Amino acid sequence: MMNPTTSLMKPALCAALLLAVATLARASAAELPVVELSIKGHKLHAEIAATFETRAKGLMHRFSLKPDHGMLFVFREPQQQAFWMKNTFVALSIAYVDSKGRILNIEDMAPQSESAHPSNGPAQYALEMKKGWFRERGIAAGAAVDGLDKVPRARE
């Protein structure tokens, strides 16, 4: 015979667990500084990943992004970069940006994929936005990212 109390506790436990995960995701996102950038007049808000730990975690374990919000990865010096989507649940587009603020290339990335998406040259920054964000605004390689002068330097 099933205990009615136990069967009622399972949905409550699941709901509590989901709330805890959502709260942790929001808390970790809130810890990162945010900068306003613009590309071709389109404003966006980017969380700054400027340490080894924040760059390694990136947007992993998130299930959504606010409109016009993303993450800017800041590297100590320009170098060839490649990103993947392990443990990332939101489809993203990534723009690799050189040290002068010009977009080198933009790649679309599928959730949970371990396929590498490389930069087309030495990148100082990588900007991840919801998949299609750049295309929907007519932003392509060669466009300038404004506001990078407000971004803190990489700390490793």
CORPEMO-V132180 format. One record per residue. N is the residue number from 1. RES is the residue in one letter. SS is DSSP state (a for helix, b for strand, c for the rest). Layout:
N_RES_SS + N_RES_SS
This chain:
1_M_c + 2_M_c + 3_N_c + 4_P_a + 5_T_a + 6_T_a + 7_S_a + 8_L_a + 9_M_a + 10_K_a + 11_P_a + 12_A_a + 13_L_a + 14_C_a + 15_A_a + 16_A_a + 17_L_a + 18_L_a + 19_L_a + 20_A_a + 21_V_a + 22_A_a + 23_T_a + 24_L_a + 25_A_a + 26_R_a + 27_A_a + 28_S_a + 29_A_a + 30_A_a + 31_E_c + 32_L_c + 33_P_c + 34_V_b + 35_V_b + 36_E_b + 37_L_b + 38_S_b + 39_I_b + 40_K_c + 41_G_c + 42_H_b + 43_K_b + 44_L_b + 45_H_b + 46_A_b + 47_E_b + 48_I_b + 49_A_b + 50_A_c + 51_T_c + 52_F_a + 53_E_a + 54_T_a + 55_R_a + 56_A_a + 57_K_a + 58_G_c + 59_L_c + 60_M_c + 61_H_c + 62_R_c + 63_F_c + 64_S_c + 65_L_c + 66_K_c + 67_P_c + 68_D_c + 69_H_b + 70_G_b + 71_M_b + 72_L_b + 73_F_b + 74_V_b + 75_F_b + 76_R_b + 77_E_b + 78_P_b + 79_Q_b + 80_Q_c + 81_Q_c + 82_A_b + 83_F_b + 84_W_c + 85_M_c + 86_K_c + 87_N_c + 88_T_c + 89_F_c + 90_V_c + 91_A_c + 92_L_b + 93_S_b + 94_I_b + 95_A_b + 96_Y_b + 97_V_b + 98_D_c + 99_S_c + 100_K_c + 101_G_c + 102_R_b + 103_I_b + 104_L_b + 105_N_b + 106_I_b + 107_E_b + 108_D_b + 109_M_b + 110_A_c + 111_P_c + 112_Q_c + 113_S_c + 114_E_c + 115_S_c + 116_A_c + 117_H_b + 118_P_b + 119_S_c + 120_N_c + 121_G_c + 122_P_c + 123_A_b + 124_Q_b + 125_Y_b + 126_A_b + 127_L_b + 128_E_b + 129_M_b + 130_K_b + 131_K_c + 132_G_c + 133_W_a + 134_F_a + 135_R_a + 136_E_a + 137_R_c + 138_G_c + 139_I_c + 140_A_c + 141_A_c + 142_G_c + 143_A_c + 144_A_b + 145_V_b + 146_D_b + 147_G_c + 148_L_a + 149_D_a + 150_K_a + 151_V_c + 152_P_c + 153_R_c + 154_A_c + 155_R_c + 156_E_c
